[in-house]
Structures are given as C-alpha cells and as structure tokens.
Amino acid sequence: MNTSTISKTLRLSSDDYYRIHMEIINPILPVKLSHKEIEILSIFMSFTGTLAENRFSTTGKKLVREKLKLSHQSLSNYIISLSKKGFLINNNNELSLLPILFPNNKEQIYLIKLINNA
C-alpha cells in the first residue's frame, strides 16, 4: 500500500452499516442529504425479509417513526423532501429507494481519489 493511501476497516451493526455508507457517499451525491434524512434512509435500507419488499409500508414507516421518535407528519415531510431530491422513486403509487444508494449487503469498498491541481 502506498504511504499516501488512507485505509480503515469498520465492522458495524446493520443500522450503522447503512448510516455510515450514506455518510460516506453523501459528499459525492448531486444533492446533499441532511443528517436526519441519512438516518431515515439508512433505517429503511436496513429492512430485511418481508419489510424489504415494501419498505415504505405502514409497518415500515411506523418502525422508522418509533426508532427516531418522529411524528407521523414529520416523517411524511421527510419522505416528501427525499422524493423531491430524487432519492425516492414512486412507481405505481409504491415508493422505493433509488437503487444506486444501496451498498453491497456484506461489504462495501470505496475508492476516492483527490488531486491537488495547485
């Protein structure tokens, strides 16, 4: 490994895995997410099984509200904001996350190269 390469391995819980992933990619997204939007998306992303099939179901939204202690209206406002920013897609009145946001399930490697043109 080159001495100018910075490397770090993080072993995370499922919730933290998706939150940290979103925090890492947020600076390179065309539209930035707020801290709360990252928290909300990461919880929806962490769903597995039948919840993952329809993340934005009544049950899914209830779990997010409870976990983040949000009101129904507050979560609705965040969902509207995330839709306007293009991170949520509405297909036949069913919301889904923009597929590009998902990391690999078990491990994600990032390579970011900075060049100083000074």
C-alpha positions in Angstrom: 0.0 0.0 0.0 1.2 3.5 -0.9 2.1 5.8 2.0 -0.4 8.3 0.7 -3.3 5.8 1.0 -5.5 6.1 4.0 -7.3 2.9 4.8 -9.8 1.9 7.5 -11.9 -1.2 8.1 -15.1 -0.8 10.1 -17.2 -3.7 11.5 -20.7 -2.3 12.0 -24.2 -3.3 13.1 -26.7 -3.4 10.2 -28.2 0.0 11.2 -24.7 1.6 11.5 -23.6 -0.1 8.2 -26.2 1.7 6.1 -25.9 5.0 8.1 -22.1 5.2 7.7 -22.4 4.2 4.0 -24.8 7.1 3.4 -22.5 9.5 5.3 -19.6 8.4 3.1 -21.4 8.8 -0.2 -23.3 12.0 0.8 -20.5 14.4 -0.3 -20.4 12.9 -3.8 -24.2 12.9 -4.3 -25.5 15.7 -6.6 -28.0 16.7 -3.9 -26.9 16.6 -0.3 -28.8 14.9 2.4 -29.4 16.3 5.9 -28.3 14.2 9.0 -31.9 13.3 9.7 -32.5 12.3 6.1 -29.5 10.0 6.3 -30.8 8.4 9.5 -34.2 7.9 7.9 -32.9 6.4 4.7 -30.5 4.1 6.5 -33.2 2.6 8.6 -35.4 2.0 5.6 -32.3 0.4 3.8 -31.6 -1.9 6.8 -35.0 -3.7 6.5 -34.8 -7.4 5.6 -37.4 -10.1 4.7 -40.9 -9.0 4.0 -40.2 -5.5 5.2 -37.6 -5.1 2.5 -40.2 -6.0 -0.1 -42.2 -2.9 0.7 -40.0 -0.7 2.9 -42.5 2.2 2.9 -45.5 0.2 4.1 -47.4 1.3 7.1 -45.3 -1.1 9.3 -42.1 0.2 7.8 -42.9 3.8 8.4 -44.1 3.0 11.9 -40.8 1.3 12.7 -38.8 4.4 11.5 -41.0 6.8 13.4 -40.6 4.8 16.6 -36.8 4.3 16.2 -36.2 8.0 15.5 -39.1 9.3 17.7 -40.7 11.2 14.8 -44.3 12.2 14.5 -46.4 10.9 11.6 -46.3 14.3 9.9 -42.6 14.8 10.4 -41.8 11.5 8.7 -44.2 12.4 5.9 -42.4 15.7 5.4 -39.0 13.9 5.2 -40.4 11.4 2.7 -41.7 14.3 0.6 -38.3 16.0 0.8 -36.5 12.8 -0.2 -38.8 12.3 -3.1 -38.2 15.9 -4.3 -34.5 15.4 -4.0 -34.8 12.2 -6.2 -33.8 9.6 -3.6 -37.2 8.0 -3.5 -39.0 6.8 -6.6 -42.8 6.5 -7.0 -43.7 3.5 -9.1 -47.5 2.9 -9.4 -48.1 4.6 -6.0 -45.4 2.5 -4.4 -42.3 4.2 -3.0 -38.8 2.7 -3.4 -35.3 3.8 -2.8 -33.1 4.9 -5.6 -31.2 1.6 -6.3 -27.8 3.3 -6.7 -27.9 4.2 -2.9 -27.6 0.6 -1.8 -24.2 -0.7 -0.9 -23.3 -4.4 -1.2 -25.0 -6.4 1.6 -21.9 -7.7 3.4 -19.0 -5.4 2.4 -18.6 -2.2 0.5 -15.2 -0.8 -0.6 -14.8 2.9 -1.5 -12.1 4.4 -3.6 -11.9 8.2 -3.6 -9.1 9.9 -5.3 -8.2 13.6 -4.6 -5.9 15.5 -6.9 -4.5 18.9 -6.0 -4.2 20.9 -9.1 -2.4 23.8 -7.4 
